[in-house]
Amino acid sequence: MDMQLMASGLEVTAFGLGGVFSVLILFYFATKVMLALSKKMSKKQKMDRSKS
């Protein structure tokens, strides 16, 4: 097996795994932000309802 081909394969694998994990981390933080916004809006709606 050619070592140059093996090195290229490992490089592609590393970039692929890095891409997958970066997207997973992005989804994690996007979910955290949406959850925080949802809680904030829910509290605001409860405050508005209690004033009525």
SEVEXMI-712868 format. One record per residue: residue number from 0; residue in one letter; x, y, z of N, C-alpha, C, O in turn. Coordinates in steps of 0.05 Angstrom, whole numbers, plus 5000, padded with zeros to 4 digits. Example, Ala and Ser with C-alpha at 12.3 -4.5 7.8 and 13.67 -1.06 7.14 Angstrom:
2
num:residu:nc1:nc2:nc3:cac1:cac2:cac3:cc1:cc2:cc3:oc1:oc2:oc3
0:A:5264:4886:5156:5246:4910:5156:5264:4934:5156:5285:4934:5169
1:S:5257:4955:5142:5273:4979:5143:5258:5001:5157:5268:5023:5161
This chain:
52
num:residu:nc1:nc2:nc3:cac1:cac2:cac3:cc1:cc2:cc3:oc1:oc2:oc3
0:M:5017:4976:5000:5000:5000:5000:5018:5025:5000:5038:5026:5014
1:D:5011:5044:4984:5026:5069:4981:5022:5087:5006:4999:5092:5014
2:M:5044:5096:5018:5042:5112:5042:5030:5140:5036:5016:5151:5053
3:Q:5034:5150:5012:5023:5176:5005:4992:5173:5004:4978:5191:5013
4:L:4982:5151:4993:4954:5146:4992:4942:5143:5020:4920:5153:5025
5:M:4957:5129:5037:4948:5125:5064:4946:5152:5079:4927:5157:5094
6:A:4966:5169:5075:4967:5195:5088:4943:5212:5078:4931:5227:5094
7:S:4938:5211:5053:4915:5226:5041:4889:5217:5053:4871:5233:5059
8:G:4886:5191:5056:4862:5179:5067:4858:5188:5096:4836:5194:5104
9:L:4879:5188:5112:4877:5197:5139:4871:5227:5141:4856:5235:5159
10:E:4881:5242:5123:4876:5271:5123:4846:5276:5117:4833:5292:5130
11:V:4835:5262:5097:4807:5264:5090:4790:5255:5114:4769:5268:5120
12:T:4798:5234:5127:4783:5224:5150:4783:5244:5172:4762:5249:5185
13:A:4806:5257:5178:4807:5277:5199:4790:5301:5193:4776:5311:5210
14:F:4790:5310:5167:4773:5333:5160:4744:5325:5162:4727:5341:5171
15:G:4737:5301:5155:4709:5292:5156:4699:5291:5185:4677:5301:5191
16:L:4715:5279:5202:4707:5277:5231:4706:5305:5243:4689:5311:5259
17:G:4725:5322:5236:4725:5349:5247:4700:5364:5238:4689:5379:5254
18:G:4692:5360:5213:4668:5373:5204:4643:5363:5218:4625:5379:5225
19:V:4641:5337:5222:4618:5326:5236:4616:5336:5264:4595:5344:5273
20:F:4639:5336:5279:4638:5345:5306:4633:5375:5309:4620:5384:5328
21:S:4643:5390:5290:4638:5419:5291:4608:5425:5286:4597:5443:5299
22:V:4595:5410:5268:4566:5414:5264:4551:5405:5289:4531:5418:5296
23:L:4559:5383:5301:4545:5374:5326:4548:5395:5348:4528:5400:5362
24:I:4571:5407:5351:4575:5428:5371:4558:5452:5364:4546:5465:5382
25:L:4556:5459:5338:4539:5481:5329:4510:5476:5336:4496:5494:5346
26:F:4500:5452:5331:4473:5445:5338:4468:5446:5368:4447:5456:5377
27:Y:4488:5438:5384:4486:5439:5413:4482:5468:5423:4464:5474:5438
28:F:4499:5486:5413:4497:5514:5422:4472:5527:5411:4460:5544:5424
29:A:4463:5520:5387:4439:5531:5376:4415:5522:5392:4396:5538:5397
30:T:4415:5498:5401:4393:5488:5418:4393:5502:5445:4372:5509:5456
31:K:4417:5507:5457:4419:5521:5482:4408:5549:5480:4393:5559:5497
32:V:4414:5563:5458:4405:5590:5453:4374:5590:5450:4361:5607:5461
33:M:4364:5572:5434:4335:5571:5430:4320:5564:5456:4298:5575:5461
34:L:4331:5547:5472:4319:5541:5498:4319:5565:5516:4299:5570:5530
35:A:4341:5580:5517:4342:5604:5533:4321:5625:5524:4308:5637:5540
36:L:4319:5629:5497:4300:5647:5487:4271:5638:5493:4254:5655:5499
37:S:4266:5613:5491:4240:5602:5497:4232:5607:5526:4210:5614:5532
38:K:4251:5602:5544:4245:5607:5573:4240:5637:5578:4222:5643:5594
39:K:4256:5654:5565:4252:5683:5569:4225:5691:5559:4211:5707:5572
40:M:4217:5681:5535:4191:5689:5524:4168:5678:5541:4147:5691:5544
41:S:4172:5654:5552:4151:5642:5569:4147:5658:5594:4124:5662:5603
42:K:4169:5667:5606:4167:5684:5630:4152:5710:5624:4136:5719:5639
43:K:4159:5722:5601:4146:5747:5593:4116:5743:5589:4100:5760:5597
44:Q:4108:5721:5576:4080:5716:5572:4065:5712:5599:4043:5721:5602
45:K:4078:5698:5618:4066:5694:5644:4062:5720:5658:4042:5725:5671
46:M:4082:5738:5656:4080:5765:5669:4058:5781:5656:4043:5794:5670
47:D:4055:5780:5630:4034:5795:5616:4007:5784:5623:3988:5800:5626
48:R:4004:5758:5627:3978:5746:5634:3970:5753:5662:3947:5758:5668
49:S:3990:5755:5680:3984:5761:5708:3976:5790:5711:3961:5797:5730
50:K:3985:5808:5694:3978:5836:5695:3949:5841:5686:3936:5860:5694
51:S:3939:5823:5668:3912:5827:5657:3890:5821:5676:3867:5823:5669
